[in-house]
Amino acid sequence: MSDRTSSTTQPAKVGAWFIGARGSLATTATVGLRALARGLAEPYGVTTAAADLGGAPFPDFDDIVVGGHDVEGTPLEKKAAEIAAGGVFPAEIVSMVASDLARIDPEVRIAPTDGPTQQHDIDQMAADIAAFRTNNGLRTVVVVDISSTEALPDDHPAFHSEEALREALDTPGGAVLPPSAIGAAAAIQAGAPYACFTPSAGMSLPVLRARAEAAGVPFAGQDGKTGETLLRTVLAPMFTGRNLKVLSWAGTNILGGGDGATLADPQAVRSKLASKTRGLHSLVGEDVATPLHIDNVPDMGNLKTAWDHVHAVGFLGSRITLQTTWSAHDSALAAPLVIDLVRSLALASDAGLSGVVPELGCFFKDPWGSDVHAFAEQTRRYAAWVEQTSLFAAGRPAGGDAASTGDAPSTDDAAGSPAAGSANGTGEPADDSRVSAGR
């Protein structure tokens, strides 16, 4: 994308603004980006680097500038060394990108959490994002929420009414939005594309989705699909495609580290369990028993192991059993997807899309704007979207608005699925009850 620096095109560089920037996942993604930019690693696991997408005008790895918010200040190099010691990636890579991490460190700001009002905190976070964009000469900044999973809030009138939300945000001490939704509101206010990689509320609140659409912001979510759920959405269509009746699909996860500790909280784990089972039910039926357990085992660190047991019935009542084991470092599975989302939403922004982008559903357990969960179909739709959106982005003049070029492409529209993000701001999630705070 070297031609982007010419006088007739937009700046080459884009921003990746991570909410939770000093956590294991964000640090792994940051180390990975710098390693890829320096040619120190192959882009295994990065969907946007696949050969069949090679012609798309995604930002180059070296053209992605990292910044973000966090609530603590551990230096990135120290955090990366801790992750490397856990076996997620080689310690040598940390040494090779140490100077890059030192340069990125000042771009990670402490997230405001104690302002006089929540609107004050949103204003500060939005100002940080805008300053990051200006100071680094970026054409856009993609905000990705990869912070710790939080308990879902009880429903509130402010989640559905702009007037009620404004009043609540301006009320001293009136904490109505959870932290993830404050970050989402800041992204909207800064005009930044947004992805929610967690099962937290984020931009799932109806009033924030409406704000994003009105602001012309493309967004996608929810909860990254990295391991057990990915495998389930590959295998479940096999059973239904052969007309086999699944009776039960049980799962157990063990993990440690920060995620294990967070998900040991019974309130926080509720949203994770819901997002992991919702897609499975849509594929095999609501009547199927799907017990699922997530257990914190501190000595596991970042290594997560998931066991699934599938019980089905086939011809003449014969019983079928399938057992699977999936074991991998969770941050290493998720980090390339975070990079994919930054590159994909930068492309969406270049094409002038706004609203929910359902074609990014292949990256999520509980995709906004789409009821498609089968991984093969999701990847087909994503590849078609990349091809069409690339053509649209290539023909859109630098700084041109969406209205000057017509509506952006929507492969989900063509397939009869929920509307994709488009230049005229359409695109609602398929089922509002799935993404409201009161799940």
C-alpha positions as CSV (number, residue, x, y, z in Angstrom):
1,M,0.0,0.0,0.0
2,S,2.9,2.3,-0.6
3,D,0.8,4.3,-3.1
4,R,-1.3,5.6,-0.2
5,T,1.3,8.2,0.6
6,S,0.8,10.0,-2.7
7,S,-0.8,13.5,-2.8
8,T,-4.0,12.1,-4.3
9,T,-4.6,9.3,-1.7
10,Q,-5.1,9.0,2.0
11,P,-2.2,8.5,4.5
12,A,-0.8,5.0,4.5
13,K,-1.0,4.3,8.2
14,V,-3.9,3.3,10.4
15,G,-4.3,3.0,14.1
16,A,-5.1,-0.1,16.2
17,W,-6.4,1.2,19.5
18,F,-6.7,-1.6,22.0
19,I,-9.0,-1.3,25.1
20,G,-7.1,-3.5,27.5
21,A,-3.8,-2.7,25.7
22,R,-1.5,-4.1,28.4
23,G,-3.3,-7.4,28.8
24,S,-2.1,-10.7,27.4
25,L,-4.1,-10.7,24.2
26,A,-3.3,-7.1,23.3
27,T,0.4,-7.6,24.1
28,T,0.5,-10.7,22.0
29,A,-1.2,-8.9,19.1
30,T,1.2,-6.0,19.4
31,V,4.3,-8.3,19.5
32,G,2.9,-10.2,16.6
33,L,2.3,-7.1,14.5
34,R,5.8,-5.9,15.0
35,A,7.3,-9.3,14.4
36,L,5.3,-9.6,11.1
37,A,6.3,-6.1,10.1
38,R,10.0,-7.0,10.6
39,G,9.7,-10.3,8.8
40,L,10.5,-12.3,12.0
41,A,7.4,-14.6,11.7
42,E,5.1,-16.1,9.2
43,P,1.5,-14.8,9.3
44,Y,0.0,-18.2,10.4
45,G,-3.5,-17.8,11.8
46,V,-3.9,-14.3,10.1
47,T,-6.9,-14.8,7.9
48,T,-6.3,-11.5,6.0
49,A,-2.9,-12.9,4.9
50,A,-4.4,-15.9,3.2
51,A,-3.4,-16.4,-0.4
52,D,-7.0,-16.1,-1.7
53,L,-7.3,-12.6,-0.1
54,G,-3.8,-11.5,-1.2
55,G,-5.1,-8.8,-3.6
56,A,-7.1,-6.9,-1.0
57,P,-6.0,-3.4,0.0
58,F,-5.6,-4.2,3.7
59,P,-3.1,-2.0,5.5
60,D,0.3,-3.5,5.6
61,F,1.5,-4.8,9.0
62,D,4.1,-2.1,9.2
63,D,1.4,0.5,8.5
64,I,-0.5,-0.3,11.7
65,V,0.3,1.9,14.6
66,V,-0.6,0.6,18.1
67,G,-2.0,2.6,21.0
68,G,-4.7,2.1,23.5
69,H,-6.2,2.3,27.0
70,D,-5.7,0.3,30.1
71,V,-6.2,0.7,33.8
72,E,-2.6,-0.3,34.8
73,G,0.9,0.6,33.6
74,T,3.0,-2.5,33.3
75,P,5.5,-1.8,30.5
76,L,4.7,-3.7,27.3
77,E,8.2,-5.3,27.2
78,K,7.8,-6.6,30.7
79,K,4.4,-8.0,30.0
80,A,5.6,-9.6,26.7
81,A,8.5,-11.2,28.6
82,E,6.0,-12.7,31.1
83,I,3.9,-14.1,28.3
84,A,6.9,-15.5,26.5
85,A,8.0,-17.2,29.8
86,G,4.6,-19.0,29.7
87,G,5.4,-20.4,26.3
88,V,3.0,-18.4,24.1
89,F,5.9,-17.2,21.8
90,P,9.7,-17.3,21.9
91,A,11.5,-15.0,24.2
92,E,13.9,-14.0,21.3
93,I,11.0,-12.3,19.5
94,V,10.5,-10.0,22.5
95,S,14.2,-9.0,22.3
96,M,13.9,-8.4,18.6
97,V,10.9,-6.0,18.9
98,A,11.9,-4.5,22.3
99,S,12.6,-1.1,20.7
100,D,9.2,-1.1,19.0
101,L,7.5,-1.9,22.3
102,A,9.3,1.0,24.0
103,R,8.1,3.3,21.3
104,I,4.5,2.1,21.6
105,D,4.4,2.3,25.4
106,P,3.7,6.1,25.6
107,E,0.8,5.6,23.2
108,V,-1.0,3.5,25.9
109,R,-3.0,5.8,28.1
110,I,-4.5,5.1,31.5
111,A,-8.3,4.8,31.0
112,P,-10.2,7.3,33.0
113,T,-12.5,5.7,35.6
114,D,-13.2,8.3,38.2
115,G,-14.3,11.4,36.4
116,P,-17.2,13.6,37.9
117,T,-19.5,12.1,35.3
118,Q,-19.4,9.2,32.8
119,Q,-19.6,11.7,30.0
120,H,-16.4,13.2,31.3
121,D,-14.7,9.8,31.0
122,I,-16.1,9.3,27.5
123,D,-14.8,12.8,26.5
124,Q,-11.3,12.0,27.8
125,M,-11.1,8.6,26.1
126,A,-12.4,10.0,22.8
127,A,-9.9,12.9,23.0
128,D,-7.1,10.3,23.5
129,I,-8.2,8.4,20.4
130,A,-8.4,11.6,18.3
131,A,-5.0,12.9,19.5
132,F,-3.5,9.5,18.6
133,R,-4.9,9.8,15.1
134,T,-3.7,13.3,14.7
135,N,-0.3,12.9,16.2
136,N,0.5,9.9,14.1
137,G,-1.0,11.1,10.8
138,L,-3.4,8.2,10.6
139,R,-6.3,8.0,8.1
140,T,-8.4,6.1,10.6
141,V,-8.2,4.4,14.0
142,V,-9.8,1.0,14.7
143,V,-10.8,0.5,18.3
144,V,-10.9,-3.1,19.5
145,D,-12.2,-4.0,23.0
146,I,-10.1,-6.9,24.3
147,S,-10.5,-6.0,27.9
148,S,-11.5,-8.5,30.6
149,T,-15.0,-10.0,30.5
150,E,-17.4,-8.1,32.7
151,A,-20.8,-9.1,34.2
152,L,-23.7,-8.0,32.0
153,P,-25.6,-5.1,33.4
154,D,-29.3,-5.2,34.3
155,D,-31.4,-3.5,31.6
156,H,-31.9,0.2,32.0
157,P,-34.0,2.8,30.1
158,A,-30.8,4.7,29.2
159,F,-29.8,1.7,27.1
160,H,-32.7,2.3,24.7
161,S,-33.2,6.1,24.7
162,E,-30.7,8.8,23.6
163,E,-32.4,11.4,25.8
164,A,-32.3,9.1,28.9
165,L,-28.6,8.2,28.2
166,R,-27.5,11.8,27.9
167,E,-29.2,12.6,31.1
168,A,-27.6,9.7,32.9
169,L,-24.1,10.4,31.5
170,D,-24.2,14.0,32.6
171,T,-25.4,13.2,36.2
172,P,-22.6,13.2,38.7
173,G,-22.2,9.8,40.2
174,G,-24.8,8.4,37.8
175,A,-22.8,5.3,36.7
176,V,-25.2,3.7,34.2
177,L,-22.8,2.4,31.5
178,P,-20.5,-0.5,32.2
179,P,-16.8,0.1,31.3
180,S,-17.0,-1.7,28.0
181,A,-19.9,0.6,26.9
182,I,-18.0,3.7,27.9
183,G,-15.2,2.6,25.6
184,A,-17.7,2.0,22.8
185,A,-19.2,5.4,23.3
186,A,-15.8,7.0,23.1
187,A,-15.0,5.2,19.9
188,I,-18.3,6.5,18.4
189,Q,-17.5,10.0,19.6
190,A,-14.1,9.8,18.0
191,G,-15.5,8.6,14.7
192,A,-13.5,5.3,15.0
193,P,-14.5,1.9,13.6
194,Y,-15.1,-0.5,16.5
195,A,-15.0,-4.2,17.2
196,C,-16.1,-6.0,20.4
197,F,-13.9,-9.1,20.9
198,T,-15.4,-9.8,24.3
199,P,-18.9,-10.9,25.5
200,S,-19.2,-7.7,27.5
201,A,-22.0,-5.2,26.7
202,G,-19.8,-2.9,24.6
203,M,-21.7,-1.6,21.6
204,S,-24.5,-4.2,21.9
205,L,-26.6,-1.6,23.8
206,P,-29.3,-0.4,21.3
207,V,-28.8,3.3,22.0
208,L,-25.0,3.0,21.2
209,R,-25.7,1.0,18.0
210,A,-28.0,3.9,16.9
211,R,-25.3,6.4,17.8
212,A,-22.8,4.5,15.7
213,E,-25.0,4.3,12.7
214,A,-25.9,8.0,13.0
215,A,-22.1,8.8,13.2
216,G,-21.3,6.7,10.1
217,V,-19.1,4.3,12.1
218,P,-18.7,0.7,11.0
219,F,-18.7,-1.9,13.8
220,A,-18.6,-5.6,14.4
221,G,-18.8,-8.1,17.2
222,Q,-19.2,-10.0,19.5
223,D,-16.8,-12.3,21.4
224,G,-13.9,-13.7,19.4
225,K,-14.3,-17.2,18.0
226,T,-11.0,-18.8,18.6
227,G,-11.0,-22.4,19.8
228,E,-13.8,-24.7,21.1
229,T,-16.6,-22.6,19.5
230,L,-14.7,-22.5,16.2
231,L,-14.5,-26.3,16.2
232,R,-18.1,-26.6,17.1
233,T,-19.2,-24.4,14.2
234,V,-17.2,-26.6,11.9
235,L,-18.5,-29.9,13.2
236,A,-22.1,-29.1,13.9
237,P,-23.1,-28.6,10.2
238,M,-21.7,-32.1,9.5
239,F,-24.3,-33.6,11.8
240,T,-27.2,-31.6,10.4
241,G,-25.9,-32.1,6.8
242,R,-26.1,-35.9,7.3
243,N,-29.5,-35.5,9.0
244,L,-28.1,-37.0,12.3
245,K,-30.0,-36.0,15.4
246,V,-27.7,-34.5,18.1
247,L,-29.0,-35.4,21.5
248,S,-26.4,-33.6,23.6
249,W,-23.2,-31.6,23.2
250,A,-21.3,-31.2,26.5
251,G,-18.2,-29.2,27.0
252,T,-15.6,-28.4,29.7
253,N,-12.9,-25.8,29.6
254,I,-9.9,-25.4,31.9
255,L,-7.6,-22.4,31.8
256,G,-5.6,-20.1,34.1
257,G,-4.1,-16.6,33.7
258,G,-6.1,-13.5,33.8
259,D,-9.0,-14.9,31.8
260,G,-9.2,-17.9,34.2
261,A,-9.4,-15.6,37.2
262,T,-11.9,-13.3,35.6
263,L,-14.2,-16.2,34.5
264,A,-14.1,-17.7,38.0
265,D,-16.6,-14.9,38.8
266,P,-20.0,-16.5,38.3
267,Q,-21.5,-13.2,37.1
268,A,-18.7,-12.5,34.6
269,V,-18.8,-16.1,33.2
270,R,-22.5,-15.8,32.4
271,S,-22.0,-13.8,29.3
272,K,-19.2,-16.1,28.1
273,L,-21.3,-19.2,28.5
274,A,-24.2,-17.6,26.7
275,S,-22.1,-16.5,23.7
276,K,-20.4,-20.0,23.5
277,T,-23.7,-21.9,23.4
278,R,-25.9,-19.6,21.4
279,G,-24.4,-20.4,18.0
280,L,-24.4,-24.1,18.8
281,H,-28.1,-24.1,19.5
282,S,-28.8,-22.3,16.3
283,L,-26.9,-25.1,14.4
284,V,-28.2,-28.2,16.1
285,G,-31.5,-27.1,17.7
286,E,-32.8,-25.4,20.8
287,D,-33.9,-28.8,22.3
288,V,-30.3,-30.1,22.5
289,A,-28.7,-30.3,25.9
290,T,-25.5,-28.2,26.0
291,P,-24.0,-28.2,29.5
292,L,-20.8,-26.2,29.6
293,H,-18.3,-25.6,32.3
294,I,-15.4,-23.2,32.5
295,D,-12.9,-23.8,35.4
296,N,-10.0,-21.7,36.6
297,V,-6.9,-23.8,36.9
298,P,-4.1,-21.3,37.7
299,D,-1.2,-23.5,36.8
300,M,-2.5,-23.7,33.2
301,G,-1.6,-20.1,32.6
302,N,-2.5,-19.0,29.1
303,L,-2.9,-22.6,27.9
304,K,-6.5,-23.5,27.5
305,T,-7.9,-27.0,27.0
306,A,-11.4,-27.8,26.0
307,W,-13.1,-31.2,25.9
308,D,-16.4,-31.8,24.0
309,H,-18.6,-34.9,24.1
310,V,-21.2,-35.2,21.4
311,H,-24.0,-37.8,21.6
312,A,-26.1,-38.3,18.5
313,V,-28.5,-40.8,17.0
314,G,-28.4,-42.1,13.5
315,F,-30.0,-44.7,11.2
316,L,-32.4,-47.1,12.9
317,G,-31.6,-45.5,16.2
318,S,-27.9,-46.4,16.3
319,R,-25.9,-44.2,18.7
320,I,-23.0,-42.1,17.7
321,T,-20.4,-40.5,20.0
322,L,-17.8,-37.9,19.1
323,Q,-15.1,-36.7,21.6
324,T,-12.7,-33.8,20.8
325,T,-9.8,-32.2,22.7
326,W,-8.6,-28.7,21.8
327,S,-5.6,-27.3,23.5
328,A,-3.8,-24.1,22.6
329,H,-2.5,-20.8,24.0
330,D,-5.6,-18.7,24.0
331,S,-3.8,-15.4,23.3
332,A,-2.0,-16.9,20.3
333,L,-5.3,-18.1,18.9
334,A,-7.0,-14.7,19.4
335,A,-4.2,-12.3,18.5
336,P,-4.3,-12.9,14.7
337,L,-8.1,-12.4,14.7
338,V,-7.6,-9.0,16.4
339,I,-5.2,-8.1,13.7
340,D,-7.7,-9.3,11.1
341,L,-10.4,-7.1,12.6
342,V,-8.1,-4.0,12.5
343,R,-7.3,-4.7,8.8
344,S,-10.9,-5.5,7.9
345,L,-12.5,-2.5,9.6
346,A,-9.9,-0.3,8.1
347,L,-11.0,-1.6,4.7
348,A,-14.6,-1.0,5.7
349,S,-13.8,2.6,6.6
350,D,-11.9,3.1,3.4
351,A,-15.0,1.9,1.5
352,G,-17.3,4.3,3.5
353,L,-19.3,1.6,5.2
354,S,-21.2,2.4,8.4
355,G,-23.3,0.4,10.8
356,V,-22.9,-3.2,11.7
357,V,-20.8,-5.3,9.3
358,P,-22.3,-8.9,9.5
359,E,-19.8,-10.3,7.1
360,L,-17.1,-10.2,9.8
361,G,-19.2,-12.9,11.6
362,C,-16.5,-15.6,11.0
363,F,-14.4,-13.9,13.7
364,F,-17.1,-14.0,16.4
365,K,-19.0,-16.5,18.5
366,D,-22.2,-14.4,18.5
367,P,-22.0,-12.2,15.4
368,W,-23.9,-9.0,15.3
369,G,-26.2,-8.5,12.4
370,S,-26.1,-12.2,11.2
371,D,-27.8,-15.4,12.2
372,V,-25.2,-17.5,10.2
373,H,-23.0,-19.5,12.5
374,A,-21.6,-22.3,10.3
375,F,-17.9,-21.5,9.8
376,A,-17.6,-22.6,6.2
377,E,-20.5,-20.3,5.2
378,Q,-19.2,-17.5,7.3
379,T,-15.8,-17.6,5.6
380,R,-17.4,-17.7,2.2
381,R,-19.4,-14.6,2.9
382,Y,-16.3,-12.9,4.3
383,A,-14.2,-13.6,1.3
384,A,-17.0,-12.3,-1.0
385,W,-17.3,-9.2,1.1
386,V,-13.5,-8.6,1.0
387,E,-13.5,-8.9,-2.8
388,Q,-16.5,-6.5,-3.3
389,T,-15.4,-4.0,-0.6
390,S,-11.9,-3.9,-2.0
391,L,-13.3,-2.8,-5.4
392,F,-15.4,-0.2,-3.8
393,A,-12.6,1.1,-1.6
394,A,-10.3,1.3,-4.6
395,G,-12.7,3.5,-6.5
396,R,-13.5,5.8,-3.7
397,P,-11.5,9.1,-3.8
398,A,-9.4,10.1,-0.8
399,G,-11.5,12.0,1.6
400,G,-14.6,11.3,-0.5
401,D,-17.9,10.7,1.3
402,A,-20.1,7.6,0.9
403,A,-22.8,9.7,-0.8
404,S,-20.5,10.5,-3.7
405,T,-20.0,6.9,-4.6
406,G,-23.3,5.2,-3.8
407,D,-23.9,2.3,-1.5
408,A,-21.1,0.0,-0.4
409,P,-21.4,-3.7,-1.2
410,S,-23.4,-6.1,1.0
411,T,-23.0,-9.8,0.4
412,D,-25.4,-10.7,3.2
413,D,-28.1,-8.6,1.6
414,A,-27.6,-10.5,-1.6
415,A,-28.0,-13.8,0.2
416,G,-31.2,-12.7,1.9
417,S,-29.5,-12.3,5.4
418,P,-29.6,-9.3,7.6
419,A,-28.4,-6.0,6.1
420,A,-24.7,-5.4,6.1
421,G,-23.0,-2.1,7.0
422,S,-23.5,0.2,4.1
423,A,-22.7,3.7,3.0
424,N,-26.2,4.9,3.9
425,G,-25.9,3.7,7.5
426,T,-28.3,0.7,7.3
427,G,-27.7,-2.5,9.2
428,E,-29.5,-3.8,12.3
429,P,-28.6,-6.9,14.2
430,A,-30.8,-9.8,13.2
431,D,-32.4,-10.2,16.7
432,D,-32.3,-7.3,19.1
433,S,-32.9,-9.6,22.0
434,R,-29.5,-11.2,21.4
435,V,-27.6,-8.1,21.9
436,S,-29.5,-6.2,24.5
437,A,-28.0,-5.8,27.9
438,G,-30.7,-7.8,29.6
439,R,-29.7,-11.2,28.1
